Amino acid sequence: MLTPDPHARPAPISPDVEAELAAALPETQGSRFFPMIRGLAWHLLAFILLAAAALILWREFHELSLAELAGAIRAWGWDSAAWALGLSATSFLLMGVIEWLGLRWAGARITVRAALAGSFIASSIAHSLGANLIVSGAVRARYYAKHGVTLRQVAATTLFHGFSFTVGLSTLAGVALLAAGSHDIAAASRIANPVADGLGATLLAGVGAYVVLCATLRRPLRGFGHSLRLPSVRVALAQLSIGAVDNAVAAAIIWVLLPSASVGYLTFVSAYAPSVVVGLISHVPGGVGVFEGSVSTLLKGLEPAGLAAAFLGYRLFFFLLPLLIGSLALAIDTVRERAAKRI
């Protein structure tokens, strides 16, 4: 995490806030050649993953008719749709709790209400445009400027949020892989039992190492022109616990929309977690297509119509509706700020 400066005065947010925030976030330094090669490699990887996802989705769903898809959506019932909407709201609420903890840790004194609002706006927009540090950080910087939060505190909070997501998803995936592996995960998934056990143990070992470092390492880490320090062990435990519950709730959005008894929850999570990572690596906005292709590959025996309908519901309840509400809230907040400045 970036070392926060609680005594720093808030600087005005310039129109080029993305560039300023990029300078505040840790980034590999050096000649322009290696960043250029790295950028080309990421674009090539994104193209390969998107092409593979398109092929997988066509193979799985090309025989699916609109009538079958509509029937699968009607089969949700009002109860499943309400569950999915409630789970989505719960996930964003948990993100807001993490946001407030991150702001407090970074030295920003801000109300819980403001943190929840800022988190929802930043997360709802970044989810759909690509959940990267610059996008979510820039939205946070613009929203929190009126609350006296500095760019450095925004950068620290953004990294805190990213770390919480990473350790939370790793914890959830590790537990799910080990638990599902003991119940013969290969029966409903293309992940072999030994692979599930080994990957689950590795993920939990990585999370454990992070907690141990937070408990023992007192001095800041320095690298790439920045000073970084880890949170306390209590904060780290809060990160992984809240982050794990948040990811578990997000995974349940799709699971509750699947036909009943299609697949066990833990088995589904063991396919959901790596698919989220693949979607993020692809750099495709929201991981659209890549995430769905990965889940379709890792799970087997699911009815195509029910799975496709669940994917659409996931995009609706967890991406599209929050994006519309978050964008509207940001627009209203911007108009109010401009109006207040004219007075």
N, C-alpha and C positions, 0 to 999 in steps of 0.2 A: 504494500500500500504506500501511496505517497505520504511523506511526512507532512501533516497539516500544520498550518501556522494559525493558531487561534487568535493572535493579536494582529493579523494582517487586516488592513482596511480594504473593503470591497472596491474593486476597480470597475469603472464603467464598462458595460458589455458592448463591444464594437460590432459592427455588421459582419466582420470577418471572424466571428467567434470560433468557427470550426478550426481555423488555422491556429488561433491562440490556444485552444484546448489541445490540439494535436501536439503543440510544443510543450504543454504541461504534462501530457501523458508519456509514460515510458515508451521509447521507440528506439530501435536499433540505429546506431550512428555509424558513420563511415562514408565511403565513396558512394556516388550515385549508381555505380554499376551493379552492385549486389542488390540494392532495393529494386532496381529495374528488373533484374532477373527474377527476383522473388515475386514481383508483381505479375510478370508474364507467366510464371509457374502457377500462381493462384488462378489466373484467368483460364489457363489451359485445364487445370483441375476442375474448375467450375463447369467448363464446357463438357468435359468428359462425364462428370457426374450427372449433369442435366440430360445429356444424350442417353446415358444408361438408364436414367429414371424414366425418360419418355418411352424407351423400348420396353421396360418392365411394365409400366402402366398400360401400354397398348396391349401387351401380351395378356395381362390380367383382366382388362376391362373392355377390350374391343368388341366383344360379343354382347355386352350389356346394353339393353335398350333403355330409353328414357322412361318407359312405362314401368320397368322393373325398378329403376332407381326411385321413381316417385312412390312406388309401393313400399319400398324399404324406408323411405322418409316418413310416410304415413304410419308405418309400423312402430315408429318411436313412441307415439302417444304423447299426450301433454305432460305426463309425469317425467319421461326421459328427457324431453326438451327442457323442462323446468330444472331438472337435476343438472343438465349440462350448463345452463345459464347460471345457476347458483354456484357451481364449481368454478366457472370462469371468474365470477365476481370474487370468490374466496381466494383464488390464485392471485388476482391483482391486489387484494387486500394484504396478503402475505408479502408480496413484493413491496408494498408500502411500508410494512413493518421493518423489513430489511433496509429500506431506504432511510427511514428515520434513525435506525441504529447507525447506519453509515454516516449520516450527516452529523449525528452526535459525536461519533468517533473522530470525525474530521475537524471537530471544533466549532461547527456551525450550531448556533442556538436557534432552533426553529420549532414551531408547533407541530404536533402530530398531524393536525388537519392539513397544514401546508405541505408536509412531507408526503402524505397520502395522495394529495392532488398532484404534486410534482411527479411522484413516482408513476401514477396512472398515465399522465400525459406522455411522459418520456417512454415508458414501457410499451404503451399501446401503439405509438408511432414507430418506435424502433423495431418492434416485432415484425411489422409488415414491410418496412423499408430495408430491413436487415439489421439484426440485433448486434450492432457493433458499438465500440466505445465512443467513436466520434459523433454518430447520429444521436444516441441517447444522451451523451454528455452535452452536446450543443443545445438540445431541447431543455435540459436541466439548467444550463447556464442562463438561458433567456428567462426561464420561469422564476428561478431563485434569485435573480439579480435584485428584485425589489425587496427581498428579505435579507439583504446584506451578505449573501454567501459569495465568497471569492471563487475565481476560476480554479485555484488550487484546491479548494475544498470540494468543488464540483468534480474535479478530476479524481480526488481521493474517494469520494462517494461512488462515482461511476465504477472505479476499480473494485471497491468493496462489494458493490452489487454483483459485478462479474465473478468475483471470487466466491461469493455466496452461492450463486447459481452453479458454478463448477463443482464445489465440494458437495453441495446438496444433491445434484444429479449423480455424482459419483457414488455417494452414499446410498441413494435409492437404487441405482443400477446394481451396485455390489450386493446389497441385501437381496434384491429380486433375483439376480442370477444364481446366488447360492441357494436360496429357498426354492426357486423353481427347478433348479438342477436336481435337488433332492427328490422332487416329485416327477422325475422323468420329463424334462423340458423338451426333449426331442420328439415327444408325441404330438405336440402342437406347434413346434418351432423348428427351424432349420439350424438352430444352435445346438451342437452336440453337448452332452452332459459334461465331459471333461473340459471343454472349452468354456462352458458357463461357469464351472467351479473355479477354473484358473483365472478367468477374467474378473469374476466377482471378488476373489481373494486379492487380486492385484489392485483393484479399485479401492477396496477398503483399506489395504495397506498404505496406499497413497494418501488417503484421507487421514489415516492415523499418523502418518509422518508429518502432515501439515499441522495437526493439532500438537504434536510433540515439539515441532519447531516453534510454534506460537508460545508454548509453555516454557521453553528453555532459552530461546534466542532473544537477548535483550537489546543488542545493538542494531542500528538500522543497516539494511543491506544497501550497497551502493553499486550502481552499474548503469551504463548507457547514459551517463550524465545526469542521473536522478538518484535521489535518496529514497529508499523504501523501508518501511518498517512493518512488521507483522502485528496484528492485533493481539490482545491478551487471550489467554486460553479460554476464558469465559465467553468472550466475544466470538472466538472461533467456533466454540461449541454451539453458540446461538446461530451462527452462520450455517453450519452444516445441518442442524436440526430443522430450522425454519426453511432453509433451502430444500431439504429433502421432502418436507411436507408439501411445500409449494409445487415441486415437480410431480409429486405423487398425485396431487389434486389435478394438475394440468393433464396428466396421463389419463386420469379417470374420466375426463370430458369425452374422449373418444370411446373409452371402454363402456360407459353407460349407454352410448348410442348404438353399440353393436347388438346384433340379435342375442337374446339371452342364451347363456350357456355356450357361446361361441368359443371362448377361450378364457382361461383363468386370469385373474388380474395380475398376479406376479409374472406369469408367462408373458402377458401382454407388455408389461413394463420392461421386461428383459429385451423386447424388440423395440419398444418406444424410445428408451434412453439412447442407445447407439444411433438410432435414426435421427434424433434431435441433433446429435453431434455432427452427423454426416450433413444434415441440412445447414448447419452453421458453417461448416468447412466449405461448402459449395459456394458461399457468398451469393447465392440466389436469394432475392428478397423473400423473407419469411420461410426460406427453404422449400418453397412451393414446388411440388412435383418430386423433388429429391427426397424429402421426408417421406412422402406417401410411397414412393418406389421402394425405399429401404424397408419400411414396415411390411409392405406386400411381399418382399423377398424373404424377410426373416420369419414371417408367420405363414402357416400352411393350413389348408383345410377350411378356410373361412369363405362364406358365401360372398361372391364378388359384389352383388347389389348391396348387401348389408355393410360391407367394408367401405365401398365407395360413398354410401350415404353418411357413414360415420365420419369419413374424411371431410365431406362437405359441411357437416354440422360443426366439426372442430374448427374449420376455417371461419365459419359464420360466427360462432359464439366466442371464440378466443382471439380472432384476428379482425374480422371485418367490423363487427359491432363496436368493439373497443376502439378501433381506429377512427370510426366515424365520431364517436363520443369524445375521444381524446382530441381530435383535430378541432372539433367544434369548441371544446373547452379552451384550447389554446388560442383560438381565434377570438373568443369572447374576452379572454384575459388580456390579449394584446390590445384590443379596442379600448378596454377599460383603462389600461395603462396610458395609452396615448391621450385619451380624454382627460385623465387626471393631470397630465403634464401641461395641457392647455389652460387649465384653471389657474 
